[in-house]
Amino acid sequence: MKVAIAGGNGFIGRELTRQLLERGDEVTWLSHRAGRVAPPTGVAEVAFDPATPDAEWAGAVAASDAVVNLSGYPIASRWDEHVKYLLVSSRVETTRALIEAIGRAREAGHAPSVYVSASGIGIFGDAGDTVLVETAAPGEDWLAQLAVLWEREAARAEAVSCRTVMVRTGLVLGDEGLVPRLKLPMLLFTGGPIGTGKQWVSWIHHADIAGIYVEALHNAALTGPVNAAAPKPVVMDDFIRAFGQVLRRPAWFRVPDFALKIVLGEVAPYTLYSQRVSAAKALDAGYVFRYPEVEGALRDVLR
């Protein structure tokens, strides 16, 4: 399979690329900042700008069997009105440009048959102890509505004859993101649960999030939204306890809500949301998690 990945040079994209190459697939990166990361041997990279629909990237899309869209301004930013604009535009405009390129290619006689888009479990909002399957109602907060808008745009790929999958990503455990941010405070004996500690954390190992994308690309039975979270979510207290056990450190210093708001601003409340996400759809499709238990996942990441 020939796969074009928008955002292939990012955290998840690089692991996805590695797994696809192991399978014998061909990969092309569509990169907003081409050259930022050297692609692996055999991987082509072309500059990607949604505002230039006639550029080389559109030809790379047309020549592919599948397109993966991982592009999007980082959610874990300090929000202001400009950042909110970037959060929306980087998702909606990129998605629209890719699907329009697929549509033009379809009219010309060859186009990708699969479109896999990133999304997030933030679509569910703060859901308490409710077990969240893909058909659960979305939340009403700003981040949830951003995800709704993003998935609605991605669903337009169905109109150009693409099987479409939206991968709703949980908290990714890897060598970027939250884990390194928590590691130093924990090593200095100042780490601990965030908020009450009773909120549900739906997490996923770096290798498994990429693995679910591979499954989405190659498994024709998968369509629509798919929760990408390990089958055993944990409450925050247990997540931090496992983190401390792996590092052989106590996890006693609770981070209060007001401290998060000082550091993170408007995004802070979302770090306290409770989201108990079900992995049943991925499991029923045949996906086998490499890291189903949080302690095992953390041991691999923190080794």
Buried (B, 14 or more C-beta within 10 A) or exposed (E): BBBBBBBBBBBBBBBBBBBBBEEEBBBBBBBBEBEEBEBEEEBBBBBBBBEEEEBEBBEBBBBBBBBBBBBBBEBEBEBEEEBBEBBBEBBBBBBBBBBBBBBBBBEEEEBBBBBBBBBBBBBBBBBEEBEBBBEBEBBEBBBBBBBBBBBEBBBBBBEBEBBBBBBBBBBBBBEEBBBEEBBEBBEEEEBBBBBEBEBBBBBBBBBBBBBBBBBBBBBEEBBBBBBBBBBBBBBBBBBBBBBBBBBEBEBEBBBEBEEBBEEBEBBBBBBBBBBBBBBEBBEEBEBEBBBBBBBBBBBBBBE
